[in-house]
Amino acid sequence: MKFLINGKYSVHLRKCEEPNYIYIMKKIIVILALSLVALTAKAQVYVGGGLSFWGSGNAAAFSIAPEAGYCFDDSMAAGLSLGLRFGNGATDLSIDPYFRYYFAEVGPVRFFGDAHFNFTHTMAGDASTSTWGIGVRPGIAVSLTDSWSLVAHVARLGYYEGAFGFNLNTGSSIGVYYAF
C-alpha cells in the first residue's frame, strides 16, 4: 500500500514478517513437543506420593510427599518427590530427585533401590536451616492392578545432615502410585 503525505512523500506498508529467529524457535518448540509425546507414548509416567509417621517418646512427626516419575524401561525410572513434614515445632520442606532401579520381581512384587539426593529447608520459630543428603533407599512395590501400585521405602543409607549412616526411622514411608 502507498500513502501520500502532503502529496510529496510516499510510505510503503508491507505485511510484517517475523524475524528468522522466531521462526526457528517455533520449529524447535514443535519438535520438542512431538518428541515428548513420542517418549511418553512408549514409556510410563507415574504420579503418587507417600505418607510417613515417626514417633519416639514425646517426639512425633508426620510427612506427606507427592511425587512424579518416568519409567525408562522395565527396570529403570527417574522421579522427583516434594516433601512437607510437620513435627516437634518445626516444618520441613524438601526436594528429592531420584533414580530407581528394579533388581528383582516375584509375581506382583518388585524390589528396588533408589539413589537420591535430598535438600531440606527447616523452619522452627524464627530460625531456619538447610541440609542436604545423598544415599540409597531400598523399597518394595506391589502391583495392585495394571495402573495402581503400593510402594514402601524401608530405610535409607548414606550421608545425611552432616553424618554418614543407616537410618530406619526417617527413611521409611508408604505410598500409592498411579501409572499412565
Rosetta constraint file for C-alpha pairs under 8 A:
AtomPair CA 1 CA 11 HARMONIC 7.89 0.50
AtomPair CA 1 CA 12 HARMONIC 5.66 0.50
AtomPair CA 1 CA 13 HARMONIC 5.45 0.50
AtomPair CA 1 CA 14 HARMONIC 7.10 0.50
AtomPair CA 2 CA 10 HARMONIC 5.99 0.50
AtomPair CA 2 CA 11 HARMONIC 5.51 0.50
AtomPair CA 2 CA 12 HARMONIC 4.95 0.50
AtomPair CA 2 CA 13 HARMONIC 6.79 0.50
AtomPair CA 3 CA 9 HARMONIC 7.94 0.50
AtomPair CA 3 CA 10 HARMONIC 5.24 0.50
AtomPair CA 3 CA 11 HARMONIC 5.25 0.50
AtomPair CA 3 CA 12 HARMONIC 6.89 0.50
AtomPair CA 4 CA 8 HARMONIC 6.44 0.50
AtomPair CA 4 CA 9 HARMONIC 5.50 0.50
AtomPair CA 4 CA 10 HARMONIC 4.58 0.50
AtomPair CA 4 CA 11 HARMONIC 6.74 0.50
AtomPair CA 5 CA 9 HARMONIC 5.26 0.50
AtomPair CA 5 CA 10 HARMONIC 6.29 0.50
AtomPair CA 5 CA 11 HARMONIC 7.93 0.50
AtomPair CA 18 CA 22 HARMONIC 6.51 0.50
AtomPair CA 18 CA 23 HARMONIC 6.85 0.50
AtomPair CA 19 CA 23 HARMONIC 6.87 0.50
AtomPair CA 20 CA 24 HARMONIC 6.36 0.50
AtomPair CA 21 CA 25 HARMONIC 6.09 0.50
AtomPair CA 22 CA 26 HARMONIC 6.19 0.50
AtomPair CA 23 CA 27 HARMONIC 6.44 0.50
AtomPair CA 24 CA 28 HARMONIC 6.28 0.50
AtomPair CA 25 CA 29 HARMONIC 6.15 0.50
AtomPair CA 26 CA 30 HARMONIC 6.25 0.50
AtomPair CA 27 CA 31 HARMONIC 6.20 0.50
AtomPair CA 28 CA 32 HARMONIC 6.12 0.50
AtomPair CA 29 CA 33 HARMONIC 6.09 0.50
AtomPair CA 30 CA 34 HARMONIC 6.17 0.50
AtomPair CA 31 CA 35 HARMONIC 6.09 0.50
AtomPair CA 32 CA 36 HARMONIC 6.14 0.50
AtomPair CA 33 CA 37 HARMONIC 6.30 0.50
AtomPair CA 34 CA 38 HARMONIC 6.19 0.50
AtomPair CA 35 CA 39 HARMONIC 6.16 0.50
AtomPair CA 36 CA 40 HARMONIC 6.17 0.50
AtomPair CA 37 CA 41 HARMONIC 6.06 0.50
AtomPair CA 38 CA 42 HARMONIC 6.60 0.50
AtomPair CA 39 CA 43 HARMONIC 6.35 0.50
AtomPair CA 40 CA 44 HARMONIC 6.30 0.50
AtomPair CA 40 CA 45 HARMONIC 6.90 0.50
AtomPair CA 43 CA 70 HARMONIC 7.33 0.50
AtomPair CA 43 CA 71 HARMONIC 5.84 0.50
AtomPair CA 43 CA 72 HARMONIC 6.03 0.50
AtomPair CA 43 CA 73 HARMONIC 6.69 0.50
AtomPair CA 44 CA 70 HARMONIC 6.00 0.50
AtomPair CA 44 CA 71 HARMONIC 5.28 0.50
AtomPair CA 44 CA 72 HARMONIC 7.63 0.50
AtomPair CA 44 CA 179 HARMONIC 6.24 0.50
AtomPair CA 44 CA 180 HARMONIC 5.76 0.50
AtomPair CA 45 CA 68 HARMONIC 7.42 0.50
AtomPair CA 45 CA 69 HARMONIC 5.79 0.50
AtomPair CA 45 CA 70 HARMONIC 4.56 0.50
AtomPair CA 45 CA 71 HARMONIC 6.26 0.50
AtomPair CA 45 CA 179 HARMONIC 5.71 0.50
AtomPair CA 45 CA 180 HARMONIC 5.51 0.50
AtomPair CA 46 CA 68 HARMONIC 5.60 0.50
AtomPair CA 46 CA 69 HARMONIC 5.27 0.50
AtomPair CA 46 CA 70 HARMONIC 6.30 0.50
AtomPair CA 46 CA 71 HARMONIC 7.85 0.50
AtomPair CA 46 CA 177 HARMONIC 6.39 0.50
AtomPair CA 46 CA 178 HARMONIC 5.44 0.50
AtomPair CA 46 CA 179 HARMONIC 4.10 0.50
AtomPair CA 46 CA 180 HARMONIC 6.04 0.50
AtomPair CA 47 CA 66 HARMONIC 7.71 0.50
AtomPair CA 47 CA 67 HARMONIC 5.81 0.50
AtomPair CA 47 CA 68 HARMONIC 4.30 0.50
AtomPair CA 47 CA 69 HARMONIC 6.48 0.50
AtomPair CA 47 CA 177 HARMONIC 5.56 0.50
AtomPair CA 47 CA 178 HARMONIC 5.45 0.50
AtomPair CA 47 CA 179 HARMONIC 6.56 0.50
AtomPair CA 48 CA 66 HARMONIC 5.80 0.50
AtomPair CA 48 CA 67 HARMONIC 5.43 0.50
AtomPair CA 48 CA 68 HARMONIC 6.37 0.50
AtomPair CA 48 CA 175 HARMONIC 7.02 0.50
AtomPair CA 48 CA 176 HARMONIC 5.48 0.50
AtomPair CA 48 CA 177 HARMONIC 4.18 0.50
AtomPair CA 48 CA 178 HARMONIC 6.04 0.50
AtomPair CA 49 CA 64 HARMONIC 7.33 0.50
AtomPair CA 49 CA 65 HARMONIC 5.29 0.50
AtomPair CA 49 CA 66 HARMONIC 3.90 0.50
AtomPair CA 49 CA 67 HARMONIC 5.03 0.50
AtomPair CA 49 CA 68 HARMONIC 7.85 0.50
AtomPair CA 49 CA 81 HARMONIC 7.63 0.50
AtomPair CA 49 CA 175 HARMONIC 5.24 0.50
AtomPair CA 49 CA 176 HARMONIC 5.97 0.50
AtomPair CA 49 CA 177 HARMONIC 6.63 0.50
AtomPair CA 50 CA 64 HARMONIC 5.89 0.50
AtomPair CA 50 CA 65 HARMONIC 5.17 0.50
AtomPair CA 50 CA 66 HARMONIC 6.36 0.50
AtomPair CA 50 CA 67 HARMONIC 7.95 0.50
AtomPair CA 50 CA 173 HARMONIC 6.12 0.50
AtomPair CA 50 CA 174 HARMONIC 5.19 0.50
AtomPair CA 50 CA 175 HARMONIC 3.75 0.50
AtomPair CA 50 CA 176 HARMONIC 6.67 0.50
AtomPair CA 51 CA 62 HARMONIC 7.57 0.50
AtomPair CA 51 CA 63 HARMONIC 5.74 0.50
AtomPair CA 51 CA 64 HARMONIC 4.74 0.50
AtomPair CA 51 CA 65 HARMONIC 6.47 0.50
AtomPair CA 51 CA 173 HARMONIC 5.87 0.50
AtomPair CA 51 CA 174 HARMONIC 5.72 0.50
AtomPair CA 51 CA 175 HARMONIC 6.04 0.50
AtomPair CA 52 CA 62 HARMONIC 5.85 0.50
AtomPair CA 52 CA 63 HARMONIC 5.30 0.50
AtomPair CA 52 CA 64 HARMONIC 6.70 0.50
AtomPair CA 52 CA 172 HARMONIC 6.90 0.50
AtomPair CA 52 CA 173 HARMONIC 4.71 0.50
AtomPair CA 52 CA 174 HARMONIC 6.50 0.50
AtomPair CA 53 CA 60 HARMONIC 7.42 0.50
AtomPair CA 53 CA 61 HARMONIC 5.77 0.50
AtomPair CA 53 CA 62 HARMONIC 4.59 0.50
AtomPair CA 53 CA 63 HARMONIC 6.53 0.50
AtomPair CA 53 CA 173 HARMONIC 7.71 0.50
AtomPair CA 54 CA 60 HARMONIC 5.50 0.50
AtomPair CA 54 CA 61 HARMONIC 5.18 0.50
AtomPair CA 54 CA 62 HARMONIC 6.51 0.50
AtomPair CA 54 CA 169 HARMONIC 6.60 0.50
AtomPair CA 54 CA 170 HARMONIC 7.08 0.50
AtomPair CA 55 CA 59 HARMONIC 5.66 0.50
AtomPair CA 55 CA 60 HARMONIC 4.10 0.50
AtomPair CA 55 CA 61 HARMONIC 6.39 0.50
AtomPair CA 56 CA 60 HARMONIC 6.34 0.50
AtomPair CA 59 CA 87 HARMONIC 7.56 0.50
AtomPair CA 59 CA 88 HARMONIC 6.15 0.50
AtomPair CA 60 CA 87 HARMONIC 5.72 0.50
AtomPair CA 60 CA 88 HARMONIC 6.44 0.50
AtomPair CA 61 CA 85 HARMONIC 6.86 0.50
AtomPair CA 61 CA 86 HARMONIC 5.58 0.50
AtomPair CA 61 CA 87 HARMONIC 3.99 0.50
AtomPair CA 61 CA 88 HARMONIC 6.78 0.50
AtomPair CA 62 CA 85 HARMONIC 5.64 0.50
AtomPair CA 62 CA 86 HARMONIC 5.41 0.50
AtomPair CA 62 CA 87 HARMONIC 6.28 0.50
AtomPair CA 63 CA 83 HARMONIC 6.92 0.50
AtomPair CA 63 CA 84 HARMONIC 5.56 0.50
AtomPair CA 63 CA 85 HARMONIC 4.01 0.50
AtomPair CA 63 CA 86 HARMONIC 6.23 0.50
AtomPair CA 64 CA 83 HARMONIC 5.84 0.50
AtomPair CA 64 CA 84 HARMONIC 5.52 0.50
AtomPair CA 64 CA 85 HARMONIC 6.48 0.50
AtomPair CA 65 CA 81 HARMONIC 6.08 0.50
AtomPair CA 65 CA 82 HARMONIC 5.33 0.50
AtomPair CA 65 CA 83 HARMONIC 4.12 0.50
AtomPair CA 65 CA 84 HARMONIC 6.25 0.50
AtomPair CA 66 CA 81 HARMONIC 5.81 0.50
AtomPair CA 66 CA 82 HARMONIC 5.78 0.50
AtomPair CA 66 CA 83 HARMONIC 6.79 0.50
AtomPair CA 67 CA 79 HARMONIC 7.06 0.50
AtomPair CA 67 CA 80 HARMONIC 5.54 0.50
AtomPair CA 67 CA 81 HARMONIC 4.13 0.50
AtomPair CA 67 CA 82 HARMONIC 6.28 0.50
AtomPair CA 68 CA 79 HARMONIC 5.55 0.50
AtomPair CA 68 CA 80 HARMONIC 5.68 0.50
AtomPair CA 68 CA 81 HARMONIC 6.69 0.50
AtomPair CA 69 CA 77 HARMONIC 6.81 0.50
AtomPair CA 69 CA 78 HARMONIC 5.49 0.50
AtomPair CA 69 CA 79 HARMONIC 3.73 0.50
AtomPair CA 69 CA 80 HARMONIC 6.28 0.50
AtomPair CA 70 CA 77 HARMONIC 5.49 0.50
AtomPair CA 70 CA 78 HARMONIC 5.51 0.50
AtomPair CA 70 CA 79 HARMONIC 6.17 0.50
AtomPair CA 71 CA 75 HARMONIC 7.99 0.50
AtomPair CA 71 CA 76 HARMONIC 6.00 0.50
AtomPair CA 71 CA 77 HARMONIC 4.13 0.50
AtomPair CA 71 CA 78 HARMONIC 6.62 0.50
AtomPair CA 72 CA 76 HARMONIC 5.57 0.50
AtomPair CA 72 CA 77 HARMONIC 5.44 0.50
AtomPair CA 72 CA 78 HARMONIC 7.80 0.50
AtomPair CA 73 CA 77 HARMONIC 7.20 0.50
AtomPair CA 74 CA 102 HARMONIC 7.72 0.50
AtomPair CA 75 CA 101 HARMONIC 5.58 0.50
AtomPair CA 75 CA 102 HARMONIC 4.74 0.50
AtomPair CA 75 CA 103 HARMONIC 6.99 0.50
AtomPair CA 76 CA 99 HARMONIC 7.47 0.50
AtomPair CA 76 CA 100 HARMONIC 5.65 0.50
AtomPair CA 76 CA 101 HARMONIC 4.75 0.50
AtomPair CA 76 CA 102 HARMONIC 6.37 0.50
AtomPair CA 77 CA 99 HARMONIC 5.94 0.50
AtomPair CA 77 CA 100 HARMONIC 5.00 0.50
AtomPair CA 77 CA 101 HARMONIC 6.63 0.50
AtomPair CA 78 CA 97 HARMONIC 7.62 0.50
AtomPair CA 78 CA 98 HARMONIC 5.68 0.50
AtomPair CA 78 CA 99 HARMONIC 4.41 0.50
AtomPair CA 78 CA 100 HARMONIC 5.85 0.50
AtomPair CA 79 CA 97 HARMONIC 5.78 0.50
AtomPair CA 79 CA 98 HARMONIC 5.43 0.50
AtomPair CA 79 CA 99 HARMONIC 6.59 0.50
AtomPair CA 79 CA 100 HARMONIC 7.94 0.50
AtomPair CA 80 CA 95 HARMONIC 7.31 0.50
AtomPair CA 80 CA 96 HARMONIC 5.69 0.50
AtomPair CA 80 CA 97 HARMONIC 4.26 0.50
AtomPair CA 80 CA 98 HARMONIC 6.22 0.50
AtomPair CA 81 CA 95 HARMONIC 5.98 0.50
AtomPair CA 81 CA 96 HARMONIC 5.01 0.50
AtomPair CA 81 CA 97 HARMONIC 6.21 0.50
AtomPair CA 82 CA 93 HARMONIC 7.56 0.50
AtomPair CA 82 CA 94 HARMONIC 5.68 0.50
AtomPair CA 82 CA 95 HARMONIC 4.69 0.50
AtomPair CA 82 CA 96 HARMONIC 6.25 0.50
AtomPair CA 83 CA 92 HARMONIC 7.63 0.50
AtomPair CA 83 CA 93 HARMONIC 5.65 0.50
AtomPair CA 83 CA 94 HARMONIC 4.81 0.50
AtomPair CA 83 CA 95 HARMONIC 6.32 0.50
AtomPair CA 83 CA 96 HARMONIC 7.84 0.50
AtomPair CA 84 CA 91 HARMONIC 7.21 0.50
AtomPair CA 84 CA 92 HARMONIC 5.65 0.50
AtomPair CA 84 CA 93 HARMONIC 4.88 0.50
AtomPair CA 84 CA 94 HARMONIC 6.54 0.50
AtomPair CA 85 CA 91 HARMONIC 5.64 0.50
AtomPair CA 85 CA 92 HARMONIC 4.96 0.50
AtomPair CA 85 CA 93 HARMONIC 6.70 0.50
AtomPair CA 86 CA 90 HARMONIC 6.04 0.50
AtomPair CA 86 CA 91 HARMONIC 4.80 0.50
AtomPair CA 86 CA 92 HARMONIC 6.61 0.50
AtomPair CA 87 CA 91 HARMONIC 6.67 0.50
AtomPair CA 89 CA 124 HARMONIC 6.10 0.50
AtomPair CA 89 CA 125 HARMONIC 7.54 0.50
AtomPair CA 90 CA 122 HARMONIC 6.71 0.50
AtomPair CA 90 CA 123 HARMONIC 5.61 0.50
AtomPair CA 90 CA 124 HARMONIC 4.34 0.50
AtomPair CA 90 CA 125 HARMONIC 7.31 0.50
AtomPair CA 91 CA 122 HARMONIC 5.73 0.50
AtomPair CA 91 CA 123 HARMONIC 5.28 0.50
AtomPair CA 91 CA 124 HARMONIC 6.47 0.50
AtomPair CA 92 CA 120 HARMONIC 6.45 0.50
AtomPair CA 92 CA 121 HARMONIC 5.63 0.50
AtomPair CA 92 CA 122 HARMONIC 4.37 0.50
AtomPair CA 92 CA 123 HARMONIC 6.34 0.50
AtomPair CA 93 CA 120 HARMONIC 5.63 0.50
AtomPair CA 93 CA 121 HARMONIC 5.27 0.50
AtomPair CA 93 CA 122 HARMONIC 6.47 0.50
AtomPair CA 94 CA 118 HARMONIC 6.94 0.50
AtomPair CA 94 CA 119 HARMONIC 5.53 0.50
AtomPair CA 94 CA 120 HARMONIC 4.20 0.50
AtomPair CA 94 CA 121 HARMONIC 6.27 0.50
AtomPair CA 95 CA 118 HARMONIC 5.99 0.50
AtomPair CA 95 CA 119 HARMONIC 5.48 0.50
AtomPair CA 95 CA 120 HARMONIC 6.64 0.50
AtomPair CA 96 CA 116 HARMONIC 6.63 0.50
AtomPair CA 96 CA 117 HARMONIC 5.71 0.50
AtomPair CA 96 CA 118 HARMONIC 4.57 0.50
AtomPair CA 96 CA 119 HARMONIC 6.52 0.50
AtomPair CA 97 CA 116 HARMONIC 5.84 0.50
AtomPair CA 97 CA 117 HARMONIC 5.89 0.50
AtomPair CA 97 CA 118 HARMONIC 7.05 0.50
AtomPair CA 98 CA 114 HARMONIC 6.12 0.50
AtomPair CA 98 CA 115 HARMONIC 5.59 0.50
AtomPair CA 98 CA 116 HARMONIC 4.13 0.50
AtomPair CA 98 CA 117 HARMONIC 6.52 0.50
AtomPair CA 99 CA 114 HARMONIC 5.58 0.50
AtomPair CA 99 CA 115 HARMONIC 5.28 0.50
AtomPair CA 99 CA 116 HARMONIC 6.34 0.50
AtomPair CA 100 CA 112 HARMONIC 6.67 0.50
AtomPair CA 100 CA 113 HARMONIC 5.75 0.50
AtomPair CA 100 CA 114 HARMONIC 4.43 0.50
AtomPair CA 100 CA 115 HARMONIC 6.44 0.50
AtomPair CA 101 CA 112 HARMONIC 5.44 0.50
AtomPair CA 101 CA 113 HARMONIC 5.53 0.50
AtomPair CA 101 CA 114 HARMONIC 6.55 0.50
AtomPair CA 102 CA 110 HARMONIC 6.66 0.50
AtomPair CA 102 CA 111 HARMONIC 5.74 0.50
AtomPair CA 102 CA 112 HARMONIC 4.14 0.50
AtomPair CA 102 CA 113 HARMONIC 6.63 0.50
AtomPair CA 103 CA 110 HARMONIC 7.68 0.50
AtomPair CA 103 CA 111 HARMONIC 6.02 0.50
AtomPair CA 103 CA 112 HARMONIC 5.65 0.50
AtomPair CA 103 CA 113 HARMONIC 7.70 0.50
AtomPair CA 104 CA 110 HARMONIC 5.77 0.50
AtomPair CA 104 CA 111 HARMONIC 5.24 0.50
AtomPair CA 104 CA 112 HARMONIC 7.21 0.50
AtomPair CA 105 CA 109 HARMONIC 5.72 0.50
AtomPair CA 105 CA 110 HARMONIC 4.35 0.50
AtomPair CA 105 CA 111 HARMONIC 6.30 0.50
AtomPair CA 106 CA 110 HARMONIC 6.39 0.50
AtomPair CA 108 CA 142 HARMONIC 5.63 0.50
AtomPair CA 108 CA 143 HARMONIC 5.14 0.50
AtomPair CA 108 CA 144 HARMONIC 7.57 0.50
AtomPair CA 109 CA 140 HARMONIC 6.98 0.50
AtomPair CA 109 CA 141 HARMONIC 5.77 0.50
AtomPair CA 109 CA 142 HARMONIC 4.56 0.50
AtomPair CA 109 CA 143 HARMONIC 6.49 0.50
AtomPair CA 110 CA 140 HARMONIC 5.74 0.50
AtomPair CA 110 CA 141 HARMONIC 5.12 0.50
AtomPair CA 110 CA 142 HARMONIC 6.40 0.50
AtomPair CA 111 CA 138 HARMONIC 7.67 0.50
AtomPair CA 111 CA 139 HARMONIC 5.96 0.50
AtomPair CA 111 CA 140 HARMONIC 4.59 0.50
AtomPair CA 111 CA 141 HARMONIC 6.40 0.50
AtomPair CA 112 CA 138 HARMONIC 5.89 0.50
AtomPair CA 112 CA 139 HARMONIC 5.25 0.50
AtomPair CA 112 CA 140 HARMONIC 6.06 0.50
AtomPair CA 112 CA 141 HARMONIC 7.74 0.50
AtomPair CA 113 CA 136 HARMONIC 6.51 0.50
AtomPair CA 113 CA 137 HARMONIC 5.59 0.50
AtomPair CA 113 CA 138 HARMONIC 4.36 0.50
AtomPair CA 113 CA 139 HARMONIC 5.96 0.50
AtomPair CA 114 CA 136 HARMONIC 5.29 0.50
AtomPair CA 114 CA 137 HARMONIC 5.02 0.50
AtomPair CA 114 CA 138 HARMONIC 6.30 0.50
AtomPair CA 114 CA 139 HARMONIC 7.66 0.50
AtomPair CA 115 CA 134 HARMONIC 7.69 0.50
AtomPair CA 115 CA 135 HARMONIC 5.80 0.50
AtomPair CA 115 CA 136 HARMONIC 4.51 0.50
AtomPair CA 115 CA 137 HARMONIC 6.69 0.50
AtomPair CA 116 CA 134 HARMONIC 5.79 0.50
AtomPair CA 116 CA 135 HARMONIC 5.71 0.50
AtomPair CA 116 CA 136 HARMONIC 6.16 0.50
AtomPair CA 116 CA 137 HARMONIC 7.80 0.50
AtomPair CA 117 CA 132 HARMONIC 7.44 0.50
AtomPair CA 117 CA 133 HARMONIC 5.83 0.50
AtomPair CA 117 CA 134 HARMONIC 4.48 0.50
AtomPair CA 117 CA 135 HARMONIC 6.76 0.50
AtomPair CA 118 CA 132 HARMONIC 5.34 0.50
AtomPair CA 118 CA 133 HARMONIC 4.95 0.50
AtomPair CA 118 CA 134 HARMONIC 6.13 0.50
AtomPair CA 119 CA 130 HARMONIC 7.31 0.50
AtomPair CA 119 CA 131 HARMONIC 5.93 0.50
AtomPair CA 119 CA 132 HARMONIC 4.35 0.50
AtomPair CA 119 CA 133 HARMONIC 6.57 0.50
AtomPair CA 120 CA 130 HARMONIC 5.61 0.50
AtomPair CA 120 CA 131 HARMONIC 5.28 0.50
AtomPair CA 120 CA 132 HARMONIC 6.05 0.50
AtomPair CA 121 CA 128 HARMONIC 7.11 0.50
AtomPair CA 121 CA 129 HARMONIC 5.80 0.50
AtomPair CA 121 CA 130 HARMONIC 4.33 0.50
AtomPair CA 121 CA 131 HARMONIC 6.50 0.50
AtomPair CA 122 CA 128 HARMONIC 5.39 0.50
AtomPair CA 122 CA 129 HARMONIC 5.24 0.50
AtomPair CA 122 CA 130 HARMONIC 6.13 0.50
AtomPair CA 123 CA 127 HARMONIC 6.02 0.50
AtomPair CA 123 CA 128 HARMONIC 4.37 0.50
AtomPair CA 123 CA 129 HARMONIC 6.74 0.50
AtomPair CA 124 CA 128 HARMONIC 6.11 0.50
AtomPair CA 131 CA 160 HARMONIC 7.77 0.50
AtomPair CA 131 CA 161 HARMONIC 5.64 0.50
AtomPair CA 132 CA 160 HARMONIC 6.24 0.50
AtomPair CA 132 CA 161 HARMONIC 6.13 0.50
AtomPair CA 133 CA 158 HARMONIC 7.29 0.50
AtomPair CA 133 CA 159 HARMONIC 5.28 0.50
AtomPair CA 133 CA 160 HARMONIC 4.08 0.50
AtomPair CA 133 CA 161 HARMONIC 6.29 0.50
AtomPair CA 133 CA 162 HARMONIC 7.99 0.50
AtomPair CA 134 CA 158 HARMONIC 5.80 0.50
AtomPair CA 134 CA 159 HARMONIC 5.40 0.50
AtomPair CA 134 CA 160 HARMONIC 6.49 0.50
AtomPair CA 135 CA 156 HARMONIC 6.91 0.50
AtomPair CA 135 CA 157 HARMONIC 5.56 0.50
AtomPair CA 135 CA 158 HARMONIC 3.98 0.50
AtomPair CA 135 CA 159 HARMONIC 6.16 0.50
AtomPair CA 135 CA 160 HARMONIC 7.92 0.50
AtomPair CA 136 CA 156 HARMONIC 5.73 0.50
AtomPair CA 136 CA 157 HARMONIC 5.43 0.50
AtomPair CA 136 CA 158 HARMONIC 6.33 0.50
AtomPair CA 137 CA 153 HARMONIC 6.53 0.50
AtomPair CA 137 CA 154 HARMONIC 7.09 0.50
AtomPair CA 137 CA 155 HARMONIC 5.84 0.50
AtomPair CA 137 CA 156 HARMONIC 4.45 0.50
AtomPair CA 137 CA 157 HARMONIC 6.45 0.50
AtomPair CA 137 CA 171 HARMONIC 7.24 0.50
AtomPair CA 138 CA 153 HARMONIC 5.95 0.50
AtomPair CA 138 CA 154 HARMONIC 5.99 0.50
AtomPair CA 138 CA 155 HARMONIC 6.55 0.50
AtomPair CA 138 CA 156 HARMONIC 7.00 0.50
AtomPair CA 139 CA 151 HARMONIC 7.23 0.50
AtomPair CA 139 CA 152 HARMONIC 5.50 0.50
AtomPair CA 139 CA 153 HARMONIC 4.23 0.50
AtomPair CA 139 CA 154 HARMONIC 5.70 0.50
AtomPair CA 140 CA 151 HARMONIC 5.78 0.50
AtomPair CA 140 CA 152 HARMONIC 5.40 0.50
AtomPair CA 140 CA 153 HARMONIC 6.60 0.50
AtomPair CA 141 CA 149 HARMONIC 6.38 0.50
AtomPair CA 141 CA 150 HARMONIC 5.65 0.50
AtomPair CA 141 CA 151 HARMONIC 4.34 0.50
AtomPair CA 141 CA 152 HARMONIC 6.49 0.50
AtomPair CA 142 CA 149 HARMONIC 5.44 0.50
AtomPair CA 142 CA 150 HARMONIC 5.11 0.50
AtomPair CA 142 CA 151 HARMONIC 6.37 0.50
AtomPair CA 143 CA 147 HARMONIC 7.81 0.50
AtomPair CA 143 CA 148 HARMONIC 6.22 0.50
AtomPair CA 143 CA 149 HARMONIC 4.38 0.50
AtomPair CA 143 CA 150 HARMONIC 6.49 0.50
AtomPair CA 144 CA 148 HARMONIC 5.46 0.50
AtomPair CA 144 CA 149 HARMONIC 5.25 0.50
AtomPair CA 144 CA 150 HARMONIC 6.97 0.50
AtomPair CA 145 CA 149 HARMONIC 6.96 0.50
AtomPair CA 146 CA 179 HARMONIC 7.98 0.50
AtomPair CA 147 CA 177 HARMONIC 7.90 0.50
AtomPair CA 147 CA 178 HARMONIC 5.37 0.50
AtomPair CA 147 CA 179 HARMONIC 4.83 0.50
AtomPair CA 147 CA 180 HARMONIC 6.70 0.50
AtomPair CA 148 CA 176 HARMONIC 7.16 0.50
AtomPair CA 148 CA 177 HARMONIC 5.72 0.50
AtomPair CA 148 CA 178 HARMONIC 4.77 0.50
AtomPair CA 148 CA 179 HARMONIC 6.55 0.50
AtomPair CA 149 CA 176 HARMONIC 5.75 0.50
AtomPair CA 149 CA 177 HARMONIC 5.17 0.50
AtomPair CA 149 CA 178 HARMONIC 6.61 0.50
AtomPair CA 150 CA 174 HARMONIC 7.44 0.50
AtomPair CA 150 CA 175 HARMONIC 5.95 0.50
AtomPair CA 150 CA 176 HARMONIC 4.72 0.50
AtomPair CA 150 CA 177 HARMONIC 6.46 0.50
AtomPair CA 151 CA 174 HARMONIC 5.75 0.50
AtomPair CA 151 CA 175 HARMONIC 5.15 0.50
AtomPair CA 151 CA 176 HARMONIC 5.91 0.50
AtomPair CA 151 CA 177 HARMONIC 7.17 0.50
AtomPair CA 152 CA 172 HARMONIC 7.28 0.50
AtomPair CA 152 CA 173 HARMONIC 5.61 0.50
AtomPair CA 152 CA 174 HARMONIC 4.26 0.50
AtomPair CA 152 CA 175 HARMONIC 6.19 0.50
AtomPair CA 153 CA 171 HARMONIC 6.81 0.50
AtomPair CA 153 CA 172 HARMONIC 5.02 0.50
AtomPair CA 153 CA 173 HARMONIC 5.22 0.50
AtomPair CA 153 CA 174 HARMONIC 6.45 0.50
AtomPair CA 154 CA 168 HARMONIC 6.98 0.50
AtomPair CA 154 CA 171 HARMONIC 6.49 0.50
AtomPair CA 154 CA 172 HARMONIC 4.65 0.50
AtomPair CA 154 CA 173 HARMONIC 6.91 0.50
AtomPair CA 155 CA 166 HARMONIC 7.46 0.50
AtomPair CA 155 CA 167 HARMONIC 5.90 0.50
AtomPair CA 155 CA 168 HARMONIC 4.48 0.50
AtomPair CA 155 CA 169 HARMONIC 6.98 0.50
AtomPair CA 155 CA 170 HARMONIC 7.23 0.50
AtomPair CA 155 CA 171 HARMONIC 4.25 0.50
AtomPair CA 155 CA 172 HARMONIC 4.98 0.50
AtomPair CA 156 CA 166 HARMONIC 5.89 0.50
AtomPair CA 156 CA 167 HARMONIC 5.45 0.50
AtomPair CA 156 CA 168 HARMONIC 6.55 0.50
AtomPair CA 156 CA 170 HARMONIC 7.86 0.50
AtomPair CA 156 CA 171 HARMONIC 4.96 0.50
AtomPair CA 156 CA 172 HARMONIC 7.68 0.50
AtomPair CA 157 CA 164 HARMONIC 7.74 0.50
AtomPair CA 157 CA 165 HARMONIC 5.81 0.50
AtomPair CA 157 CA 166 HARMONIC 4.44 0.50
AtomPair CA 157 CA 167 HARMONIC 6.40 0.50
AtomPair CA 158 CA 164 HARMONIC 5.43 0.50
AtomPair CA 158 CA 165 HARMONIC 5.63 0.50
AtomPair CA 158 CA 166 HARMONIC 6.65 0.50
AtomPair CA 159 CA 163 HARMONIC 5.46 0.50
AtomPair CA 159 CA 164 HARMONIC 4.15 0.50
AtomPair CA 159 CA 165 HARMONIC 6.44 0.50
AtomPair CA 160 CA 164 HARMONIC 6.26 0.50
AtomPair CA 160 CA 165 HARMONIC 7.66 0.50
AtomPair CA 167 CA 171 HARMONIC 6.23 0.50
AtomPair CA 168 CA 172 HARMONIC 6.42 0.50
